[in-house]
Every structure is written in C-alpha cells, then in structure tokens.
Amino acid sequence: MSKLNVDQKTIKNLLSDNKADFLIPDYQRPYAWDAEKECFTLWEDVFAFAIPEGDADNFDRTTAEYYLGPIVTFKNDNGQMEIIDGQQRLTTIMLLLRAFYSRFEKMKDKQSQLLREMIGKCIWKTDEFDQPDMNLLKINSEVATDKDKEEFLAILKDGIVNDKMKSRYAENFRFFQGKIDEFVADYPAYFPYLPSRILNNCILLPIEADVQDTALRIFSTLNNRGKALSDADIFKAEFYKYYSKLGKKDDFIKRWRKLEEICEKHLHSNSGTPMDELFSRYMYYERAKKGIKRSTTEALRSFYGTNNYALLQSDETLCNMELLADFWNDVYSMSDDRFSQRVLRQLFCPQLCT
C-alpha cells in the first residue's frame, strides 16, 4: 500500500523547514495566474482575513486560520519535493513573500527586521549559522514549456523587476508591490500584522506521496473534485509517467511542446483548451476503431481514463495525435504539398484563411 504524509501546516512552518526544497518539474504547465484575477482574489481574501473589517484588533491569532489549499508532492531521486499539484498557488505565495521582503528592506525597526528574517527563511535555504543564503532558493522551476521561468527565479533572488520583464511573474510581483504600498499608506500602524498573519495563520495542506505514481493519482482525484484543470493537463501527466519509464522524458517534452504550438495556432474549443480539442478529435478516431456508433459521447477524462488510462500508455497514441495535429495544420495552412489543387478548392473556406 502506498504511503502518504498529510499534515496541515502554516506557510511559515512549511517553507521555513530546513528540508524544504521544492521543484516545479518540466512536465508541469507554465505559470498562469493573472494579477487582476487570481492574485487580486488572493490579496483581497487574505487581507479580509488578516485585518477583519479594516481593524487589526478584531483578529484572534490563537484560533484564526485561513485555508489556502493542498500542495501534492513526492520526493524525487535528487531528494527534492517535486510538485504535482499546487504549483500555481505556491509560486504566487513565494512572489507575495518576496514583495514583503523587499518592502521590509526599507524599514529599520526591530519588528520589521524580525519579520524580514522570518520571510527570508521561507524563500532561501539557510547556512550553518541559520542565515538565509540568497544563492539557494527553496523553490526551482524546470517547466519545459515556460520560457519565463528564469524571470521567476531572478525575481525571488534579487527582488527586482525592470521594464523589459513582461512575464506573469513580473506582472504579479508588481501587483503585490503596489498593493503593499497602498496598504502601508492606508494602514501604516497595521503593516507588520498582515505578513505576520499570512505566515502564521494561513494554512496549506502538504500531501507528500512516497512515489510519483501515487502523487499523480492524488492529483487526478483532487482535480476531478475540486478546481478543474484542463483534461489535457491530466493526460499530459499520464503520458509523462509512461515516457519516463521508457527513459524518454526529454523527447516527450519536446513532442508535447510542438503539439501545443500547433493546437494553440489552429484549434479552438468552446469548453476547454486547444489541446483538449485535439484529444476530442482523436477520441472520435478511437471510437470509430472500436465500432462505437452511439451519438452521445462521454467526457474526455472518462473516455481516456478507462482501464487506468491504458490508451495513454502507448507511443502509438501520441504518434497518431501528432499525425492528426499535422493534418489540421496543413488544412488550415492550405498546404499544396499535402493536397492537390482540386482538394484545396474543396477545402477552401474563408474561415480557414482568416
């Protein structure tokens, strides 16, 4: 039986632990939280929790808790806690803490310096004298399809964003800096209470699995019942697990990235992502092979999840999906290498050429 370690922790307890060493693996999707949506909601919720009714004295620090959600991980071969679920949440929390840390650099009173040191131990690993080593972050990102991940790491390390930095990491860090500045201007006497209560009273639920397979099953279960990820995100994890066992992880990441690029350029879905649309079209091919003639179709996750995602444990499936994506790419680009002039005239449609 698989082993799980589940123990709710405050942000401070989770991140200041000397063993905290988080990795956002290469198969994860890029950071997607938006300043005006998710970050705004997080800030408003945390502010209302920490400074209830605009008065810090209404807060009972001995009983108050604000639940931020789960973080699902497993310890990889390098001893890092590989994040399977919760990377968007944890990434945003790190950006928020770094914005507070930068603000405290301007403050010289003892209380501010104590909070700054407390936050520093959540962002960086500590040396033998228990001091943060600013060259050793407690989180790293290897997301293969995220071209901006280096900006994230640079922001955490230096606390600086310049005009050339346009990533969501930079936008969200600027957002938190602006909110902190507004808070200091409106509630100068309350400022230390907000980061202190975020650290000590905001709760995460770390779920540590013993192996990747268990973590992926938890990931799938949580996202079937909670906030929905795209179906393609779930399928990507299953493909990744399969190709990792074959020692072809890097090759899979390249192939998946190319598929995403084609789908984002040409395919559109009313209810999901462009990659979901590709999986939907491929499902009809598989249904035809099996002789399924009924007009009603089951949900993508239900169809592909049959027999423990057996359909995704096959190189043939990915190869076929690549062929399907290439076909639609040639249709939309009206490729005369693939199609004759007669076929192109039949295919021609103004919508395909816009």
Salt bridges, closest charged atoms under 4 A:
ASP21 OD2 - LYS125 NZ 3.37
ASP34 OD1 - ARG168 NH1 3.32
GLU105 OE2 - ARG116 NH2 3.62
GLU117 OE2 - LYS121 NZ 3.47
ASP130 OD2 - LYS121 NZ 2.80
ASP181 OD1 - ARG103 NH1 2.59
GLU182 OE1 - LYS179 NZ 3.78
ASP213 OD2 - LYS245 NZ 3.96
ASP231 OD1 - ARG301 NE 3.06
ASP233 OD2 - ARG29 NH1 3.05
GLU238 OE1 - LYS241 NZ 3.31
ASP251 OD2 - ARG255 NH1 3.65
GLU277 OE2 - ARG281 NE 2.88
GLU286 OE2 - LYS289 NZ 3.72
ASP315 OD1 - ARG255 NH1 3.14
GLU322 OE2 - ARG255 NE 2.76
ASP330 OD2 - ARG338 NE 2.60
